[in-house]
Structure formats: C-alpha cells, structure tokens
C-alpha cells in the first residue's frame, strides 16, 4: 500500500496541476509495480474500504460527474461508473499507462461507456474545466503530496459550487492493510483539516471507516446577497 500511495499521488498531481497551470512541490515515490496489481484487489477490500459509504457521503448518484484521482487498477473507478450510470461520467486518472490499460480492459469487459481515462504527464493533461465536477475522490493520495494546500486548491477548482472533495487516508493508529505507522506516511485528520482551511475550503463533514477516515471538503459558501 505504501507504493500505491506514491503511484496515485503522481496521477493526482498531474491531473490537478495540468488543468490550471499551477505548480506544486513534489515528493516522488516509487511507483506501484503493475505486475503486483492483484495485491490491490483483495476479496475483503470492499468490507473495510466501504465504497458505498464513501460514495453516499460524497453525494454521488445517477448522472453525477466525478473524478477518481490516481485510479491504480480501477477498483474505485468501476464502482463509481456503476453508481453514476450511463448519464454520468467518471474521469479516471493515473500516471502509469499500464494501470490505464488495465482499467481500459475492465471497462470494455463490463461494457461501460461512461469512463474517461486520463494519463498524467507533466502539464499535458488535467481535470475537466473549472466548475464541472460534482465530486472528486482521492484515496491514499494525501501522504505523498508535499504542497498540500495547492493540491487542494487545484482539486477544488474543478468542482461545481456545491461539489465535494473526498480525502481518504489511513488513521494514525496501527492495524489494517495500510502502511505501518513507523513508515511515517499516515496523515492525521486534523492536519488535512488545517490544510483545507488554508486552501480556502470548508469542512463539510467526515466519516469513520474501519481503518481509514473520509474527510469531506467543499468550497466556501458565498456571503448572503451575492
């Protein structure tokens, strides 16, 4: 899981920064080996990852337009695609073409027509136009982001006024399938909340997952009368 975080962070940054021409300092990590993708698809993942709880909390429904930041092998992309249905769209991003090839095969196998694959390469590819997305989901990305405030601002730019950002991280305590706390790659929820406020975002809520937390962020509400 340590290497997964590195891989999906690179995709997230390429997507968020590429769209708006903003820069962020990076901490490059070792990419997750595509030949080990089976490690990300454990039969019990749905039990502890709680995908339906996450999607419900983000208000993802039929017809939603969402982004899966750093999609890896597409575990969440497939679930998002089924949730939003043929009237919705899922923008699935990753920095490794091998990962996108896996997702492309999965999408074709299931006959899904609502997934758009985006490969992050420097500034050549990014998220959709400003104000277009209902939700952005970033799972296990945050620990690898160095300039986190810029990262959050860039993600927020793609949101509609009432859109939501979902940040999923492993809790500081041990246990579960995530990286060991001694590896120093777990981020406290309070830290993300402070970064969100610095980025001009508001905290809309949070969800407690078995080994992780989901923090839900949104744009600040406009003052009354505007």
MOWOHU-V337858 format. One record per residue. N is the residue number from 1. RES is the residue in three letters. PHI is phi in whole degrees, -180 to 180 (* if undefined). PSI is psi in radians with two decimals (none if undefined). NEAR is the number of other C-alpha atoms within 10 Angstrom. Layout:
N & RES & PHI & PSI & NEAR
N & RES & PHI & PSI & NEAR
This chain:
1 & UNK & * & -0.48 & 14
2 & UNK & -59 & -0.77 & 19
3 & UNK & -73 & -0.53 & 14
4 & UNK & -61 & -0.73 & 23
5 & UNK & -60 & -0.69 & 26
6 & UNK & -66 & -0.75 & 24
7 & UNK & -64 & -0.81 & 27
8 & UNK & -76 & -0.42 & 28
9 & UNK & -64 & -0.77 & 29
10 & UNK & -60 & -0.69 & 28
11 & UNK & -66 & -0.74 & 27
12 & UNK & -62 & -0.77 & 31
13 & UNK & -67 & -0.75 & 33
14 & UNK & -61 & -0.69 & 28
15 & UNK & -69 & -0.85 & 31
16 & UNK & -70 & -0.73 & 29
17 & UNK & -78 & -0.68 & 24
18 & UNK & -60 & -0.56 & 20
19 & UNK & -72 & -0.52 & 21
20 & UNK & -123 & 0.07 & 19
21 & UNK & 70 & 0.31 & 11
22 & UNK & -96 & 2.70 & 13
23 & UNK & -113 & 2.72 & 16
24 & UNK & -145 & 2.54 & 17
25 & UNK & -71 & 2.43 & 12
26 & UNK & -114 & 2.62 & 14
27 & UNK & -116 & 1.74 & 13
28 & UNK & -74 & 2.30 & 13
29 & UNK & -116 & 3.03 & 15
30 & UNK & -73 & 2.30 & 12
31 & UNK & -74 & 2.58 & 17
32 & UNK & -69 & 2.24 & 19
33 & UNK & -66 & 2.17 & 13
34 & UNK & -57 & -0.52 & 14
35 & UNK & -69 & -0.21 & 9
36 & UNK & -104 & 0.37 & 9
37 & UNK & -60 & -0.48 & 15
38 & UNK & -59 & -0.45 & 9
39 & UNK & -67 & -0.38 & 10
40 & UNK & -90 & -0.07 & 15
41 & UNK & -119 & 0.64 & 13
42 & UNK & -57 & 2.55 & 9
43 & UNK & -64 & -0.32 & 8
44 & UNK & -100 & 0.10 & 8
45 & UNK & -62 & -0.72 & 13
46 & UNK & -62 & -0.48 & 13
47 & UNK & -68 & -0.82 & 10
48 & UNK & -94 & -0.37 & 13
49 & UNK & -79 & -0.49 & 18
50 & UNK & 56 & 1.02 & 14
51 & UNK & -61 & -0.68 & 17
52 & UNK & -66 & -0.69 & 14
53 & UNK & -62 & -0.72 & 13
54 & UNK & -65 & -0.83 & 23
55 & UNK & -67 & -0.65 & 18
56 & UNK & -62 & -0.77 & 11
57 & UNK & -65 & -0.50 & 18
58 & UNK & -90 & 0.03 & 24
59 & UNK & 69 & 0.44 & 13
60 & UNK & -80 & 2.14 & 22
61 & UNK & -143 & -3.07 & 17
62 & UNK & -56 & 2.25 & 16
63 & UNK & 89 & -0.04 & 15
64 & UNK & -69 & 2.68 & 21
65 & UNK & -115 & 2.01 & 25
66 & UNK & -134 & 2.90 & 31
67 & UNK & -127 & 2.34 & 30
68 & UNK & -104 & 1.80 & 27
69 & UNK & -84 & 2.04 & 30
70 & UNK & 71 & 1.24 & 35
71 & UNK & -78 & -0.29 & 31
72 & UNK & 59 & -2.17 & 29
73 & UNK & -87 & 0.03 & 22
74 & UNK & 90 & 0.35 & 23
75 & UNK & -57 & -0.85 & 17
76 & UNK & -78 & -0.60 & 20
77 & UNK & -55 & -0.78 & 28
78 & UNK & -64 & -0.70 & 20
79 & UNK & -70 & -0.68 & 14
80 & UNK & -63 & -0.73 & 30
81 & UNK & -63 & -0.73 & 26
82 & UNK & -69 & -0.61 & 18
83 & UNK & -68 & -0.80 & 20
84 & UNK & -79 & -0.35 & 19
85 & UNK & 71 & -3.08 & 17
86 & UNK & -65 & -0.32 & 15
87 & UNK & -89 & -0.08 & 12
88 & UNK & -109 & 3.10 & 20
89 & UNK & -140 & 2.45 & 23
90 & UNK & -119 & 2.11 & 27
91 & UNK & -94 & 1.97 & 23
92 & UNK & -107 & 2.07 & 28
93 & UNK & -118 & 2.51 & 33
94 & UNK & -159 & 2.68 & 30
95 & UNK & -83 & -0.38 & 25
96 & UNK & -98 & 2.18 & 22
97 & UNK & -63 & -0.58 & 16
98 & UNK & -59 & -0.67 & 15
99 & UNK & -66 & -0.78 & 23
100 & UNK & -65 & -0.59 & 21
101 & UNK & -64 & -0.68 & 13
102 & UNK & -63 & -0.80 & 15
103 & UNK & -63 & -0.71 & 24
104 & UNK & -59 & -0.73 & 17
105 & UNK & -67 & -0.68 & 11
106 & UNK & -66 & -0.74 & 17
107 & UNK & -62 & -0.77 & 19
108 & UNK & -65 & -0.71 & 11
109 & UNK & -62 & -0.64 & 9
110 & UNK & -92 & -0.03 & 10
111 & UNK & 68 & 0.53 & 9
112 & UNK & -83 & 2.38 & 15
113 & UNK & -113 & 0.11 & 15
114 & UNK & -113 & 0.34 & 19
115 & UNK & -111 & 2.26 & 23
116 & UNK & -114 & 2.07 & 14
117 & UNK & -89 & 2.31 & 19
118 & UNK & -129 & 2.09 & 22
119 & UNK & -95 & 2.23 & 21
120 & UNK & -82 & 2.05 & 25
121 & UNK & -139 & 1.76 & 17
122 & UNK & 52 & -2.13 & 15
123 & UNK & -110 & 0.35 & 17
124 & UNK & -86 & -0.22 & 13
125 & UNK & -149 & 2.41 & 18
126 & UNK & -148 & -2.98 & 25
127 & UNK & -70 & 2.94 & 28
128 & UNK & -61 & 3.09 & 19
129 & UNK & -59 & 2.73 & 12
130 & UNK & -55 & 2.42 & 15
131 & UNK & 74 & 0.42 & 14
132 & UNK & -104 & -0.47 & 16
133 & UNK & -95 & 2.51 & 27
134 & UNK & -82 & -0.54 & 22
135 & UNK & -157 & 2.64 & 28
136 & UNK & -128 & 2.27 & 27
137 & UNK & -117 & 2.23 & 27
138 & UNK & -129 & 1.81 & 21
139 & UNK & -103 & 2.13 & 23
140 & UNK & 61 & 0.50 & 26
141 & UNK & -96 & -0.71 & 23
142 & UNK & -56 & -0.69 & 25
143 & UNK & -60 & -0.40 & 20
144 & UNK & -94 & 0.02 & 24
145 & UNK & -91 & 2.23 & 22
146 & UNK & -88 & -0.91 & 14
147 & UNK & -94 & 1.39 & 16
148 & UNK & -73 & -0.57 & 20
149 & UNK & -65 & -0.80 & 19
150 & UNK & -63 & -0.70 & 22
151 & UNK & -57 & -0.83 & 23
152 & UNK & -67 & -0.70 & 25
153 & UNK & -60 & -0.74 & 20
154 & UNK & -66 & -0.71 & 25
155 & UNK & -63 & -0.73 & 27
156 & UNK & -64 & -0.54 & 26
157 & UNK & -59 & -0.59 & 20
158 & UNK & -77 & -0.19 & 25
159 & UNK & -81 & 2.63 & 26
160 & UNK & -68 & 2.96 & 17
161 & UNK & -57 & -0.64 & 17
162 & UNK & -105 & 0.29 & 13
163 & UNK & -71 & 2.89 & 22
164 & UNK & -130 & 2.50 & 28
165 & UNK & -107 & 2.27 & 27
166 & UNK & -110 & 2.04 & 24
167 & UNK & -107 & 2.04 & 22
168 & UNK & -111 & 2.11 & 23
169 & UNK & -133 & 2.74 & 26
170 & UNK & -74 & 2.51 & 28
171 & UNK & -69 & 2.79 & 21
172 & UNK & -66 & -0.55 & 19
173 & UNK & -67 & 2.87 & 12
174 & UNK & -79 & -3.04 & 14
175 & UNK & 92 & 2.78 & 13
176 & UNK & 85 & -3.08 & 13
177 & UNK & -84 & -0.07 & 12
178 & UNK & -78 & -3.09 & 19
179 & UNK & -67 & 2.62 & 18
180 & UNK & -65 & 2.48 & 17
181 & UNK & -56 & -0.50 & 15
182 & UNK & -67 & -0.30 & 9
183 & UNK & -76 & -0.23 & 8
184 & UNK & 71 & 0.48 & 10
185 & UNK & -118 & 0.34 & 19
186 & UNK & -104 & 2.44 & 23
187 & UNK & -118 & 2.23 & 17
188 & UNK & -65 & 2.54 & 15
189 & UNK & -59 & -0.66 & 20
190 & UNK & -61 & -0.57 & 10
191 & UNK & -67 & -0.77 & 9
192 & UNK & -65 & -0.68 & 21
193 & UNK & -62 & -0.73 & 17
194 & UNK & -65 & -0.73 & 13
195 & UNK & -62 & -0.69 & 19
196 & UNK & -63 & -0.75 & 23
197 & UNK & -64 & -0.69 & 15
198 & UNK & -65 & -0.50 & 15
199 & UNK & -84 & 0.01 & 18
200 & UNK & 82 & 0.35 & 14
201 & UNK & -102 & 2.86 & 21
202 & UNK & -113 & 2.67 & 17
203 & UNK & -93 & 2.01 & 18
204 & UNK & -91 & -0.30 & 16
205 & UNK & 159 & -3.09 & 13
206 & UNK & -153 & 2.79 & 17
207 & UNK & -132 & 2.47 & 13
208 & UNK & -97 & 2.06 & 13
209 & UNK & -105 & 2.87 & 19
210 & UNK & -52 & -0.78 & 13
211 & UNK & -122 & -0.06 & 17
212 & UNK & -133 & 3.04 & 23
213 & UNK & -127 & 2.64 & 21
214 & UNK & -114 & 2.10 & 25
215 & UNK & -106 & 2.25 & 24
216 & UNK & -107 & 2.11 & 24
217 & UNK & -116 & 2.74 & 26
218 & UNK & -152 & 3.00 & 23
219 & UNK & -71 & 2.68 & 22
220 & UNK & -70 & 2.50 & 14
221 & UNK & -71 & 2.44 & 10
222 & UNK & -68 & 2.52 & 8
223 & UNK & -57 & 2.59 & 6
224 & UNK & -58 & 2.43 & 5
225 & UNK & 95 & -0.09 & 4
226 & UNK & -104 & none & 4
